[in-house]
């Protein structure tokens, strides 16, 4: 499952999970100290909601049965990297590192 958090028409975060949407969102809600990404995004979501802004969650269910040379291919995983790179959501850290030539 590929998901994104959108506020004021802008994509702030794109993520991917093998879990259900309920289980993934509970991961943000009930995050603990070793879950750095969950804690970081949870704090950002709370800050947006405190400003009385809406957060929309868009989900792409990865139900396509894709394969390549007998390997199962995850559409959500394949899209995640390219979307983060191309759309550059401000809450995503991946892709923000300087490129090494």
Biotite code that builds the C-alpha atoms (Angstrom):
import biotite.structure as struc

atoms = struc.array([
    struc.Atom([0.000, 0.000, 0.000], chain_id="A", res_id=1, res_name="UNK", atom_name="CA", element="C"),
    struc.Atom([1.292, 3.411, -1.006], chain_id="A", res_id=2, res_name="UNK", atom_name="CA", element="C"),
    struc.Atom([-0.019, 6.369, 0.969], chain_id="A", res_id=3, res_name="UNK", atom_name="CA", element="C"),
    struc.Atom([0.469, 10.109, 1.185], chain_id="A", res_id=4, res_name="UNK", atom_name="CA", element="C"),
    struc.Atom([-0.415, 12.905, 3.587], chain_id="A", res_id=5, res_name="UNK", atom_name="CA", element="C"),
    struc.Atom([-1.744, 16.007, 1.830], chain_id="A", res_id=6, res_name="UNK", atom_name="CA", element="C"),
    struc.Atom([-2.471, 19.414, 3.343], chain_id="A", res_id=7, res_name="UNK", atom_name="CA", element="C"),
    struc.Atom([-3.573, 22.550, 1.495], chain_id="A", res_id=8, res_name="UNK", atom_name="CA", element="C"),
    struc.Atom([-3.207, 20.713, -1.802], chain_id="A", res_id=9, res_name="UNK", atom_name="CA", element="C"),
    struc.Atom([0.462, 19.855, -1.202], chain_id="A", res_id=10, res_name="UNK", atom_name="CA", element="C"),
    struc.Atom([1.913, 16.404, -0.637], chain_id="A", res_id=11, res_name="UNK", atom_name="CA", element="C"),
    struc.Atom([3.887, 16.439, 2.602], chain_id="A", res_id=12, res_name="UNK", atom_name="CA", element="C"),
    struc.Atom([4.751, 12.761, 2.960], chain_id="A", res_id=13, res_name="UNK", atom_name="CA", element="C"),
    struc.Atom([4.750, 9.609, 0.844], chain_id="A", res_id=14, res_name="UNK", atom_name="CA", element="C"),
    struc.Atom([5.134, 6.188, 2.421], chain_id="A", res_id=15, res_name="UNK", atom_name="CA", element="C"),
    struc.Atom([4.790, 2.521, 1.630], chain_id="A", res_id=16, res_name="UNK", atom_name="CA", element="C"),
    struc.Atom([3.764, -0.379, 3.839], chain_id="A", res_id=17, res_name="UNK", atom_name="CA", element="C"),
    struc.Atom([2.877, -4.050, 3.633], chain_id="A", res_id=18, res_name="UNK", atom_name="CA", element="C"),
    struc.Atom([0.340, -3.583, 6.443], chain_id="A", res_id=19, res_name="UNK", atom_name="CA", element="C"),
    struc.Atom([-3.306, -2.522, 6.316], chain_id="A", res_id=20, res_name="UNK", atom_name="CA", element="C"),
    struc.Atom([-4.081, 1.187, 6.399], chain_id="A", res_id=21, res_name="UNK", atom_name="CA", element="C"),
    struc.Atom([-5.490, 0.821, 9.920], chain_id="A", res_id=22, res_name="UNK", atom_name="CA", element="C"),
    struc.Atom([-2.362, -0.900, 11.212], chain_id="A", res_id=23, res_name="UNK", atom_name="CA", element="C"),
    struc.Atom([-0.063, 1.627, 9.514], chain_id="A", res_id=24, res_name="UNK", atom_name="CA", element="C"),
    struc.Atom([-1.928, 4.660, 10.874], chain_id="A", res_id=25, res_name="UNK", atom_name="CA", element="C"),
    struc.Atom([-1.907, 3.053, 14.342], chain_id="A", res_id=26, res_name="UNK", atom_name="CA", element="C"),
    struc.Atom([1.874, 2.899, 13.948], chain_id="A", res_id=27, res_name="UNK", atom_name="CA", element="C"),
    struc.Atom([1.925, 6.682, 13.797], chain_id="A", res_id=28, res_name="UNK", atom_name="CA", element="C"),
    struc.Atom([-0.632, 7.065, 16.592], chain_id="A", res_id=29, res_name="UNK", atom_name="CA", element="C"),
    struc.Atom([1.066, 4.666, 19.025], chain_id="A", res_id=30, res_name="UNK", atom_name="CA", element="C"),
    struc.Atom([4.706, 5.130, 18.053], chain_id="A", res_id=31, res_name="UNK", atom_name="CA", element="C"),
    struc.Atom([7.480, 4.478, 20.550], chain_id="A", res_id=32, res_name="UNK", atom_name="CA", element="C"),
    struc.Atom([11.076, 5.600, 20.957], chain_id="A", res_id=33, res_name="UNK", atom_name="CA", element="C"),
    struc.Atom([12.751, 3.179, 18.484], chain_id="A", res_id=34, res_name="UNK", atom_name="CA", element="C"),
    struc.Atom([10.331, 4.226, 15.715], chain_id="A", res_id=35, res_name="UNK", atom_name="CA", element="C"),
    struc.Atom([12.017, 7.482, 14.682], chain_id="A", res_id=36, res_name="UNK", atom_name="CA", element="C"),
    struc.Atom([10.101, 7.981, 11.439], chain_id="A", res_id=37, res_name="UNK", atom_name="CA", element="C"),
    struc.Atom([6.756, 7.317, 13.113], chain_id="A", res_id=38, res_name="UNK", atom_name="CA", element="C"),
    struc.Atom([7.538, 9.788, 15.912], chain_id="A", res_id=39, res_name="UNK", atom_name="CA", element="C"),
    struc.Atom([8.783, 12.450, 13.493], chain_id="A", res_id=40, res_name="UNK", atom_name="CA", element="C"),
    struc.Atom([5.749, 12.216, 11.205], chain_id="A", res_id=41, res_name="UNK", atom_name="CA", element="C"),
    struc.Atom([3.345, 11.992, 14.159], chain_id="A", res_id=42, res_name="UNK", atom_name="CA", element="C"),
    struc.Atom([4.746, 15.288, 15.518], chain_id="A", res_id=43, res_name="UNK", atom_name="CA", element="C"),
    struc.Atom([4.349, 16.933, 12.123], chain_id="A", res_id=44, res_name="UNK", atom_name="CA", element="C"),
    struc.Atom([0.766, 15.691, 11.791], chain_id="A", res_id=45, res_name="UNK", atom_name="CA", element="C"),
    struc.Atom([-0.099, 16.987, 15.266], chain_id="A", res_id=46, res_name="UNK", atom_name="CA", element="C"),
    struc.Atom([1.368, 20.403, 14.417], chain_id="A", res_id=47, res_name="UNK", atom_name="CA", element="C"),
    struc.Atom([-0.732, 20.621, 11.247], chain_id="A", res_id=48, res_name="UNK", atom_name="CA", element="C"),
    struc.Atom([-3.897, 19.603, 13.112], chain_id="A", res_id=49, res_name="UNK", atom_name="CA", element="C"),
    struc.Atom([-3.189, 22.109, 15.920], chain_id="A", res_id=50, res_name="UNK", atom_name="CA", element="C"),
    struc.Atom([-3.264, 24.842, 13.251], chain_id="A", res_id=51, res_name="UNK", atom_name="CA", element="C"),
    struc.Atom([-6.798, 23.618, 12.412], chain_id="A", res_id=52, res_name="UNK", atom_name="CA", element="C"),
    struc.Atom([-5.696, 22.358, 9.001], chain_id="A", res_id=53, res_name="UNK", atom_name="CA", element="C"),
    struc.Atom([-7.021, 19.182, 7.414], chain_id="A", res_id=54, res_name="UNK", atom_name="CA", element="C"),
    struc.Atom([-4.773, 16.269, 6.543], chain_id="A", res_id=55, res_name="UNK", atom_name="CA", element="C"),
    struc.Atom([-6.007, 14.108, 3.694], chain_id="A", res_id=56, res_name="UNK", atom_name="CA", element="C"),
    struc.Atom([-4.679, 10.585, 3.348], chain_id="A", res_id=57, res_name="UNK", atom_name="CA", element="C"),
    struc.Atom([-4.557, 9.175, -0.170], chain_id="A", res_id=58, res_name="UNK", atom_name="CA", element="C"),
    struc.Atom([-4.024, 5.440, -0.541], chain_id="A", res_id=59, res_name="UNK", atom_name="CA", element="C"),
    struc.Atom([-3.091, 3.262, -3.497], chain_id="A", res_id=60, res_name="UNK", atom_name="CA", element="C"),
    struc.Atom([-3.819, -0.360, -2.711], chain_id="A", res_id=61, res_name="UNK", atom_name="CA", element="C"),
    struc.Atom([-1.226, -2.620, -4.259], chain_id="A", res_id=62, res_name="UNK", atom_name="CA", element="C"),
    struc.Atom([-3.592, -5.312, -5.502], chain_id="A", res_id=63, res_name="UNK", atom_name="CA", element="C"),
    struc.Atom([-2.080, -5.691, -8.958], chain_id="A", res_id=64, res_name="UNK", atom_name="CA", element="C"),
    struc.Atom([-0.491, -9.078, -9.476], chain_id="A", res_id=65, res_name="UNK", atom_name="CA", element="C"),
    struc.Atom([2.610, -7.950, -11.340], chain_id="A", res_id=66, res_name="UNK", atom_name="CA", element="C"),
    struc.Atom([5.611, -10.112, -12.014], chain_id="A", res_id=67, res_name="UNK", atom_name="CA", element="C"),
    struc.Atom([8.929, -9.947, -13.782], chain_id="A", res_id=68, res_name="UNK", atom_name="CA", element="C"),
    struc.Atom([10.835, -13.146, -14.590], chain_id="A", res_id=69, res_name="UNK", atom_name="CA", element="C"),
    struc.Atom([8.990, -15.145, -11.932], chain_id="A", res_id=70, res_name="UNK", atom_name="CA", element="C"),
    struc.Atom([9.438, -12.425, -9.288], chain_id="A", res_id=71, res_name="UNK", atom_name="CA", element="C"),
    struc.Atom([6.457, -10.670, -7.732], chain_id="A", res_id=72, res_name="UNK", atom_name="CA", element="C"),
    struc.Atom([6.700, -6.911, -8.232], chain_id="A", res_id=73, res_name="UNK", atom_name="CA", element="C"),
    struc.Atom([5.208, -4.410, -5.792], chain_id="A", res_id=74, res_name="UNK", atom_name="CA", element="C"),
    struc.Atom([3.676, -1.461, -7.621], chain_id="A", res_id=75, res_name="UNK", atom_name="CA", element="C"),
    struc.Atom([3.582, 0.551, -4.374], chain_id="A", res_id=76, res_name="UNK", atom_name="CA", element="C"),
    struc.Atom([7.275, -0.024, -3.657], chain_id="A", res_id=77, res_name="UNK", atom_name="CA", element="C"),
    struc.Atom([8.218, 0.747, -7.236], chain_id="A", res_id=78, res_name="UNK", atom_name="CA", element="C"),
    struc.Atom([6.286, 4.005, -7.245], chain_id="A", res_id=79, res_name="UNK", atom_name="CA", element="C"),
    struc.Atom([7.402, 5.200, -3.820], chain_id="A", res_id=80, res_name="UNK", atom_name="CA", element="C"),
    struc.Atom([11.015, 6.034, -4.743], chain_id="A", res_id=81, res_name="UNK", atom_name="CA", element="C"),
    struc.Atom([10.188, 7.770, -8.017], chain_id="A", res_id=82, res_name="UNK", atom_name="CA", element="C"),
    struc.Atom([7.344, 9.799, -6.506], chain_id="A", res_id=83, res_name="UNK", atom_name="CA", element="C"),
    struc.Atom([9.494, 10.938, -3.581], chain_id="A", res_id=84, res_name="UNK", atom_name="CA", element="C"),
    struc.Atom([12.301, 11.884, -5.947], chain_id="A", res_id=85, res_name="UNK", atom_name="CA", element="C"),
    struc.Atom([10.057, 13.720, -8.409], chain_id="A", res_id=86, res_name="UNK", atom_name="CA", element="C"),
    struc.Atom([7.607, 15.359, -5.961], chain_id="A", res_id=87, res_name="UNK", atom_name="CA", element="C"),
    struc.Atom([10.094, 15.966, -3.121], chain_id="A", res_id=88, res_name="UNK", atom_name="CA", element="C"),
    struc.Atom([7.620, 15.955, -0.190], chain_id="A", res_id=89, res_name="UNK", atom_name="CA", element="C"),
    struc.Atom([8.967, 18.123, 2.624], chain_id="A", res_id=90, res_name="UNK", atom_name="CA", element="C"),
    struc.Atom([8.511, 15.506, 5.376], chain_id="A", res_id=91, res_name="UNK", atom_name="CA", element="C"),
    struc.Atom([10.330, 12.735, 3.494], chain_id="A", res_id=92, res_name="UNK", atom_name="CA", element="C"),
    struc.Atom([14.024, 12.482, 4.302], chain_id="A", res_id=93, res_name="UNK", atom_name="CA", element="C"),
    struc.Atom([14.824, 9.940, 1.596], chain_id="A", res_id=94, res_name="UNK", atom_name="CA", element="C"),
    struc.Atom([16.139, 11.638, -1.516], chain_id="A", res_id=95, res_name="UNK", atom_name="CA", element="C"),
    struc.Atom([17.147, 14.780, 0.343], chain_id="A", res_id=96, res_name="UNK", atom_name="CA", element="C"),
    struc.Atom([20.763, 13.697, 0.703], chain_id="A", res_id=97, res_name="UNK", atom_name="CA", element="C"),
    struc.Atom([23.274, 15.230, -1.655], chain_id="A", res_id=98, res_name="UNK", atom_name="CA", element="C"),
    struc.Atom([24.039, 13.129, -4.682], chain_id="A", res_id=99, res_name="UNK", atom_name="CA", element="C"),
    struc.Atom([27.488, 11.610, -4.789], chain_id="A", res_id=100, res_name="UNK", atom_name="CA", element="C"),
    struc.Atom([29.041, 11.891, -8.220], chain_id="A", res_id=101, res_name="UNK", atom_name="CA", element="C"),
])
